[in-house]
Amino acid sequence: MSPNEVATEVANMYDTVLILDFGSQYSHLITRRIRECGVYCELLPCTQKIAELKFKPKGVILSGSPYSITDEGAPHVDPAVFELGVPILGICYGLQEIARNLGGETSLAVKREYGHAELALHPQEDHHSYKLFADVPSPTSVWMSHGDHLESPPKDFEVIGSTTTSEYAAVAHTTLPIYGIQFHPEVTHSADGALVLRNFVVGICECEASWTMSSFIDKELERIRTLVGTEGSVIGAVSGGVDSTVAAVLMKRAIGDRFHAVLVDNGVMRLNECAQVKKTLGEQLGINLTVADASDLFLGRLKGVTDPERKRKIIGNTFIEVFEQEAHKIDEVSRKNGLGPIDWLLQGTLYPDVIESISFKGPSATIKSHHNVGGLLEDMRLKLIEPLRELFKDEVRALGSLLEIPDDLVWRHPFPGPGIAIRVLGEVSPSQVEIARLADHIYIDEIKKAGLYRQISQAYAALLPVRSVGVMGDQRTYEQVIALRAVESTDFMTADWFAMPVDVLKRISNRIINEVKGVNRVLYDVSSKPPSTIEFE
């Protein structure tokens, strides 16, 4: 790896913990808890080849898994992880994977263990394992979720914690900093779980708790300058949302006039979106902005398409095409003005986007290709630059506040790259987009009036591919159905549906049915993520 490559890796700028994911629904929570300790970490598939890592971790965590360690085709870690010479913590399945690699025995438990358990601790104060449970009371309430268990620990491992049904609920190597725990410290149901993780990453791995957005700003500005160089220019993918706005402000601060923001009107944006973005980014934030109206091109290519993945691919590919055309125009002007060629494309990809698109089983296990990390042209000429790729949504908002971006932008609800196209279920047409757009505008307007907007993480109206019978005036109607979605979430990896007050729902429904032609029924979605996703498509 060249010095330039090292300089552009965030993991090489901070003490970093590597989390290897075996497919657990809780894996992203491990990442969140460690970030909350002020320690940077990255989540990679458990199949990651250690020799191909672009950074040297200070410690490694092996996650849980929906698999049994004895299943044929169960995922396994690269054995080289045990040769890194850094502390290792195995959680649930990760504990069993440690045993599998180091000579222990695992088996199906006689009694499966799901839910709360009382963990009694047995570490000795003069032993290194004491650090893992430092300041943790005994017993402590933990959350179990396993069908396998450790039958016998590997040689040179000792028991440091047990429950009434798990004799080896926590084990540690006698001399090496290798630990295994059967419970899940990352979930809030484990009373002292966050402390256990902090003890591991700060006390045992000795990571410096320096991961903050205030420290990230200067490091990221320098990373951008290193990537782009002294003559390169960047064309920015902006939408007016918090992600692309924060990314654009970072880019402007890093390279000044060599950053060119372009808003592509794809025909599936929110009501009055383009005018608002032009005012905010261009006039208020002083960013060079070009608006490219490609709505007819997008809607033409979407005609007759109903499959969600095809919609995403079409929009992603068309988006890049339009950007390259605009880049060519700006490139000519940039060269004439001595500002260098346009060779980079800005995207506001976030870490949850990356996590959702990663699977140790390959593409077949991916829920959906994300609009920021999937669906791009294979022969794309522009290189991608993604300054927010390592951040969660709450970290982006904190960064936006530090950059002094107006609150109404910092706290704006997320809007997907494919826009209203994936909120119109079924075929996308100008008339269908207009129905969804007007319904969404009314919905957001009413929750703002009710003072609920900041309590909700994301809200939108979707147009369902069904019709229903109704009566308006004295006439029978057979018209379309709007579904309202509102969720609460910290990191958008999990989400709960928002308990919308009935009186607010009544006003929203009444306005939509009366003001949006073609709609005679409004529904409210009460599904959480998982098992549902936040978007319908």
C-alpha positions in Angstrom: 0.0 0.0 0.0 1.4 3.4 -1.0 1.7 6.3 1.4 -1.0 8.1 -0.5 -3.4 5.1 -0.1 -2.7 5.0 3.7 -3.3 8.7 4.0 -6.8 8.4 2.5 -8.0 5.6 4.8 -10.1 6.9 7.7 -9.2 3.7 9.7 -5.5 4.8 9.5 -6.3 8.2 11.0 -7.7 6.8 14.3 -7.3 3.8 16.6 -9.7 1.4 14.9 -11.5 -1.7 16.0 -12.5 -4.3 13.4 -15.9 -5.9 13.7 -16.3 -9.1 11.7 -20.0 -9.7 10.9 -21.4 -13.3 10.8 -24.9 -12.1 9.8 -26.3 -11.1 13.2 -29.2 -8.7 13.3 -27.3 -7.0 16.1 -24.0 -6.5 14.3 -24.6 -2.9 13.5 -25.4 -2.2 17.1 -21.9 -3.3 18.1 -20.6 -0.6 15.7 -22.9 2.0 17.2 -22.0 1.2 20.8 -18.3 1.4 20.1 -18.6 4.7 18.2 -20.5 6.0 21.3 -17.4 5.3 23.3 -15.5 7.7 21.1 -13.7 4.9 19.3 -13.7 4.4 15.5 -14.6 1.0 14.2 -15.5 -0.6 10.9 -17.8 -3.5 10.2 -16.7 -6.0 7.5 -18.0 -9.4 6.4 -16.5 -12.3 8.5 -15.1 -13.7 5.2 -12.7 -10.7 5.0 -9.2 -11.9 4.3 -6.9 -10.4 7.0 -4.0 -10.1 4.5 -6.1 -7.8 2.4 -7.1 -5.4 5.2 -6.1 -1.8 4.5 -5.5 -1.0 8.1 -4.1 -2.6 11.3 -6.9 -2.9 13.9 -6.2 -2.3 17.6 -8.7 -5.1 18.4 -11.2 -7.4 16.7 -14.8 -8.3 17.6 -16.5 -11.4 16.2 -20.2 -10.9 16.0 -23.2 -13.2 16.6 -24.9 -15.1 13.8 -28.3 -16.6 12.9 -26.4 -19.8 12.0 -25.5 -22.8 14.2 -21.7 -23.3 14.3 -22.4 -26.9 13.3 -24.5 -26.0 10.2 -23.1 -27.1 6.8 -22.2 -23.8 5.1 -22.0 -21.9 8.4 -19.7 -18.8 8.1 -16.2 -19.0 9.5 -13.4 -16.4 10.1 -10.0 -16.3 8.4 -7.8 -18.1 10.9 -5.2 -15.4 10.3 -7.2 -13.1 12.6 -5.7 -15.0 15.6 -2.2 -14.2 14.3 -2.7 -10.4 14.3 -1.5 -10.2 17.9 -4.4 -7.9 19.0 -7.2 -8.4 21.6 -10.2 -10.4 20.3 -13.7 -10.5 21.7 -16.2 -13.2 20.5 -19.9 -12.4 21.0 -22.3 -15.4 21.1 -21.5 -17.2 17.8 -18.2 -15.4 17.9 -17.4 -17.2 21.2 -18.1 -20.5 19.5 -16.0 -19.5 16.5 -13.1 -18.9 18.9 -13.6 -22.3 20.4 -13.8 -23.9 16.9 -10.4 -22.4 15.9 -8.5 -22.9 19.1 -9.6 -26.4 20.0 -12.7 -26.1 22.1 -16.0 -28.0 21.7 -19.4 -26.7 20.9 -22.8 -28.4 20.6 -26.5 -27.7 20.5 -27.7 -26.6 23.9 -30.1 -29.0 25.8 -32.1 -25.9 26.7 -32.0 -22.9 24.3 -31.5 -19.6 26.0 -33.5 -16.5 24.8 -34.1 -13.4 26.8 -32.8 -12.1 30.2 -30.3 -14.1 32.3 -28.3 -13.3 35.4 -24.5 -13.5 34.8 -22.3 -14.2 37.8 -18.7 -13.0 37.3 -15.6 -14.9 38.3 -12.6 -12.9 37.1 -9.5 -12.6 39.3 -8.3 -9.0 40.1 -4.7 -9.9 39.2 -5.7 -11.4 35.9 -6.0 -9.5 32.6 -9.6 -10.7 32.2 -10.6 -8.5 35.1 -10.4 -5.5 32.8 -13.3 -6.8 30.7 -15.8 -6.6 33.6 -14.2 -3.7 35.5 -16.9 -1.8 37.4 -19.6 -4.3 36.3 -21.6 -5.6 39.3 -22.1 -9.3 39.9 -24.6 -10.6 39.1 -25.5 -8.5 36.1 -28.5 -8.8 33.8 -27.6 -9.8 30.3 -29.5 -10.7 27.1 -29.1 -14.2 25.7 -30.1 -15.4 22.2 -28.5 -18.7 21.3 -29.2 -22.4 20.5 -25.6 -23.6 20.6 -23.3 -23.4 23.6 -19.7 -24.0 24.5 -19.3 -27.6 25.6 -15.7 -27.3 26.7 -13.4 -24.3 26.4 -10.1 -24.5 24.4 -6.9 -25.3 26.2 -5.6 -22.5 28.4 -9.0 -20.8 28.7 -10.7 -20.2 32.0 -14.3 -19.4 33.0 -14.9 -15.7 34.0 -18.7 -15.7 34.0 -21.6 -18.2 34.1 -25.4 -18.3 34.3 -27.7 -21.1 35.6 -27.9 -22.6 32.1 -24.5 -21.6 30.6 -21.5 -22.8 32.6 -19.2 -21.0 30.1 -21.1 -17.8 29.5 -17.8 -15.8 29.6 -14.3 -17.2 29.1 -10.8 -15.8 28.7 -7.4 -17.1 27.7 -5.1 -17.4 30.6 -2.3 -15.3 29.1 -3.5 -13.8 25.7 -6.2 -11.1 25.5 -8.8 -13.3 23.8 -12.3 -13.3 25.3 -15.6 -15.0 24.5 -19.0 -14.1 25.9 -22.3 -15.9 25.2 -24.5 -12.9 25.8 -25.1 -9.8 23.6 -23.6 -6.7 25.2 -24.6 -4.5 22.3 -28.3 -4.6 23.0 -29.8 -2.3 25.7 -31.4 -5.3 27.4 -27.9 -6.1 28.7 -27.7 -3.7 31.7 -24.0 -3.2 31.6 -23.3 -4.2 28.0 -22.1 -0.8 26.9 -19.6 -0.8 29.8 -18.3 -4.2 28.8 -17.7 -3.0 25.2 -16.0 0.1 26.5 -13.8 -1.9 28.8 -12.7 -4.0 25.8 -12.0 -1.2 23.3 -10.6 1.4 25.7 -9.3 -0.7 28.7 -8.0 -3.8 26.9 -7.4 -2.6 23.3 -6.1 0.7 24.6 -7.8 2.7 21.9 -7.7 6.4 22.2 -11.3 7.7 22.5 -10.6 10.4 19.9 -13.5 9.7 17.4 -15.5 13.0 17.4 -17.0 15.1 14.6 -14.8 18.0 15.6 -11.7 15.9 15.1 -13.1 14.4 11.9 -13.6 17.8 10.1 -9.9 18.6 9.8 -8.8 15.1 9.1 -11.5 14.7 6.4 -10.6 18.0 4.8 -7.0 16.9 4.5 -8.1 13.5 3.2 -10.2 15.2 0.5 -7.3 17.4 -0.5 -5.0 14.3 -0.7 -7.4 12.4 -2.9 -8.3 15.2 -5.3 -4.8 16.7 -5.4 -3.9 20.3 -6.1 -5.3 20.5 -9.6 -8.3 18.1 -9.7 -11.9 19.3 -9.5 -15.0 17.6 -8.2 -18.6 17.6 -9.5 -21.0 17.2 -6.6 -24.1 15.1 -6.4 -26.4 17.3 -4.4 -30.1 17.0 -3.6 -30.8 19.5 -0.8 -30.9 16.7 1.8 -28.7 16.8 4.9 -26.2 14.2 3.6 -25.4 15.8 0.2 -25.5 19.3 1.8 -22.9 18.4 4.5 -20.8 16.6 1.9 -21.0 19.7 -0.4 -20.0 22.1 2.4 -17.0 19.9 3.3 -16.0 19.8 -0.3 -16.2 23.5 -0.7 -14.1 24.1 2.4 -11.5 21.6 1.2 -11.0 22.7 -2.4 -13.0 25.9 -2.8 -13.9 26.9 -6.4 -12.7 23.5 -7.7 -16.0 22.1 -6.4 -19.0 22.3 -8.7 -22.4 21.2 -7.4 -25.0 19.9 -9.8 -28.6 19.2 -9.0 -30.2 16.7 -11.4 -33.9 17.2 -11.7 -35.0 13.6 -12.2 -38.7 14.3 -12.3 -39.2 12.4 -9.1 -38.2 14.9 -6.5 -40.3 16.6 -3.7 -42.6 19.5 -4.4 -40.6 22.7 -5.3 -37.4 20.8 -4.4 -35.2 22.4 -7.2 -36.2 26.0 -6.3 -35.5 25.4 -2.6 -32.1 23.7 -3.3 -31.1 26.6 -5.5 -31.9 29.1 -2.9 -30.3 27.2 0.0 -27.1 25.9 -1.6 -26.5 28.6 -4.1 -27.7 31.8 -2.3 -27.3 30.9 1.4 -24.2 28.6 1.4 -22.4 30.2 -1.6 -21.9 26.9 -3.4 -21.5 26.9 -7.2 -24.7 25.2 -8.4 -26.0 24.1 -11.8 -29.5 22.6 -12.2 -29.8 20.1 -14.9 -33.4 19.3 -15.9 -33.5 15.7 -17.0 -37.0 14.9 -15.8 -38.3 13.8 -19.2 -35.3 11.5 -19.7 -35.8 9.8 -16.4 -39.5 9.4 -16.6 -39.2 8.1 -20.2 -36.8 5.3 -19.1 -39.0 4.4 -16.2 -42.1 4.0 -18.3 -43.5 0.5 -18.0 -41.0 -0.5 -15.2 -42.5 -1.9 -12.0 -39.7 -3.9 -10.5 -38.0 -2.0 -7.6 -34.5 -3.1 -8.4 -34.9 -2.1 -12.1 -36.1 1.3 -11.0 -33.0 1.7 -8.9 -30.7 0.6 -11.6 -32.3 2.8 -14.2 -32.2 5.9 -12.0 -28.7 5.2 -10.9 -27.4 4.7 -14.4 -29.3 7.7 -15.8 -28.1 9.8 -12.9 -24.5 9.0 -13.7 -25.0 9.7 -17.4 -26.4 13.1 -16.8 -23.7 13.9 -14.3 -21.0 13.0 -16.8 -22.6 15.2 -19.5 -22.7 18.1 -17.0 -19.2 17.4 -15.9 -18.0 17.6 -19.5 -19.6 21.1 -19.9 -18.1 22.3 -16.6 -14.8 20.6 -17.4 -14.3 22.7 -20.5 -14.9 25.9 -18.5 -12.8 24.7 -15.6 -9.8 24.0 -17.9 -10.1 27.3 -19.6 -10.1 29.0 -16.2 -7.0 27.0 -15.0 -8.9 25.2 -12.3 -8.1 21.6 -13.5 -10.1 18.8 -15.0 -13.3 17.3 -13.6 -12.5 13.8 -12.6 -14.3 13.2 -9.3 -18.0 12.6 -8.5 -19.2 13.5 -5.0 -21.8 11.2 -3.3 -23.4 11.4 0.2 -23.1 7.7 1.0 -23.4 6.9 4.7 -22.2 3.9 6.7 -25.6 2.3 7.0 -25.8 2.4 3.2 -22.5 0.4 3.1 -23.6 -2.0 5.8 -26.9 -2.8 4.1 -25.1 -3.5 0.8 -22.5 -5.9 2.4 -23.2 -9.6 2.8 -20.8 -12.4 3.6 -23.0 -14.7 1.4 -22.7 -12.4 -1.7 -25.3 -10.6 -3.8 -28.0 -13.3 -3.3 -28.3 -12.3 0.4 -28.5 -8.6 -0.2 -32.0 -7.1 0.7 -31.7 -4.4 -1.9 -29.0 -2.5 -3.7 -28.6 0.9 -2.1 -29.0 4.0 -4.3 -25.6 5.3 -3.2 -23.6 2.1 -3.5 -25.5 0.0 -6.1 -26.8 0.5 -9.5 -23.9 2.5 -10.9 -22.5 2.1 -14.4 -19.6 -0.4 -14.6 -17.8 1.9 -17.1 -18.4 5.1 -15.2 -15.7 7.6 -16.2 -15.8 9.7 -13.0 -14.2 8.4 -9.8 -16.3 8.4 -6.7 -15.5 10.5 -3.6 -17.6 9.8 -0.5 -16.6 12.0 2.5 -19.4 10.7 4.7 -19.0 7.0 3.9 -17.8 6.1 7.4 -20.6 8.1 9.3 -24.0 7.2 10.7 -26.9 9.7 10.3 -26.6 11.2 13.8 -22.9 11.8 13.2 -23.7 13.6 9.9 -26.2 15.8 11.7 -23.6 16.6 14.4 -21.1 17.4 11.7 -23.6 19.6 9.9 -24.1 21.6 13.1 -20.4 22.1 13.5 -20.2 23.3 9.9 -22.9 25.9 10.9 -25.4 24.6 8.3 -28.9 25.9 9.1 -31.0 23.7 11.5 -33.8 23.2 9.0 -31.3 21.5 6.7 -29.5 19.6 9.3 -32.7 18.0 10.6 -34.4 17.5 7.3 -35.7 14.0 6.9 -33.8 11.6 4.5 -34.9 11.4 0.9 -33.9 8.4 -1.2 -31.7 8.8 -4.3 -34.4 7.2 -6.5 -36.8 9.7 -5.0 -40.6 9.3 -5.4 -40.0 6.6 -8.0 -39.7 4.0 -5.1 -42.6 5.6 -3.3 -44.9 5.1 -6.3 -45.4 1.3 -6.1 -45.8 -0.1 -9.6 -45.3 1.8 -12.8 -43.9 5.4 -12.5 -45.7 8.0 -14.6 -45.9 11.8 -14.3 -49.5 11.7 -13.1 -48.6 9.0 -10.4 -45.6 11.0 -9.3 -47.7 14.1 -8.9 -50.2 12.3 -6.7 -47.5 11.0 -4.4 -45.7 14.4 -4.4 -48.8 16.4 -3.4 -49.8 13.8 -0.7 -46.3 13.9 0.7 -46.2 17.7 0.8 -49.5 17.8 2.8 -48.3 15.1 5.2 -45.0 16.9 6.0 -46.7 20.2 6.3 -49.2 18.9 8.9 -46.6 17.1 11.0 -44.5 20.3 11.1 -47.6 22.3 12.1 -48.2 19.7 14.9 -44.6 20.2 16.2 -43.8 16.5 15.5 -41.2 16.8 12.7 -38.1 16.7 14.9 -39.6 13.8 16.9 -39.9 11.7 13.7 -36.7 10.4 12.0 -38.3 9.9 8.6 -41.8 10.4 7.2 -43.3 10.2 3.7 -46.4 9.3 1.7 -46.4 6.3 -0.7 -48.8 5.6 -3.5 -50.0 2.0 -3.5 -50.7 0.0 -6.7 -54.3 -0.7 -5.6 -57.6 1.1 -6.0 -60.5 1.2 -3.6 -64.2 1.9 -3.7 -65.3 5.2 -2.0 -68.1 7.7 -1.9 -67.5 11.4 -2.6 -70.5 13.7 -2.7 -73.2 11.3 -3.8 -71.1 9.5 -6.3 -69.2 6.2 -6.1 -65.5 6.5 -6.7 -62.9 3.9 -7.5 -59.6 5.6 -6.8 -56.1 5.2 -5.4 -54.7 4.6 -1.9 -52.0 6.6 -0.1 -49.9 4.9 2.7 -48.3 7.1 5.3 -45.0 6.1 6.9 -43.3 7.6 9.9 -40.5 6.1 11.9 -38.2 6.8 14.9 -34.6 5.7 14.6 -31.1 6.7 15.7 -29.0 5.1 12.9 -31.7 3.9 10.4 -30.4 0.4 10.7 -33.4 -0.4 12.9 -36.6 1.7 13.3 -39.9 1.7 15.1 -43.1 3.1 13.7 -44.1 6.5 15.1 -47.2 6.6 17.3 -48.9 9.5 15.4 -51.6 11.2 17.4 -55.1 10.3 16.0 -56.2 14.0 15.6 -53.1 14.7 13.5 -53.8 11.6 11.3 -57.4 12.8 10.9 -56.3 16.2 9.6 -53.7 14.7 7.3 -56.2 12.1 5.9 -58.9 14.8 5.4 -56.5 17.1 3.5 -55.1 14.5 1.3 -58.5 13.1 0.2 -59.9 16.6 -0.3 -56.9 18.2 -2.0 -55.2 15.4 -4.0 -57.3 14.4 -7.0 -57.4 10.6 -7.5 -57.1 9.5 -3.9 -60.0 8.3 -1.8 -58.3 6.3 1.0 -55.4 6.9 3.4 -53.6 4.2 5.4 -51.0 4.4 8.2 -48.1 1.9 8.3 -47.4 0.4 11.7 -44.4 -1.9 10.7 -41.0 -1.7 12.3 -37.6 -2.3 10.8 -36.8 -5.2 10.8 -38.8 -7.1 9.5 -39.9 -4.3 7.2 -37.6 -1.7 5.5 -38.2 2.0 5.9 -39.0 2.5 2.3 -41.7 0.4 0.6 -39.3 -0.4 -2.3 
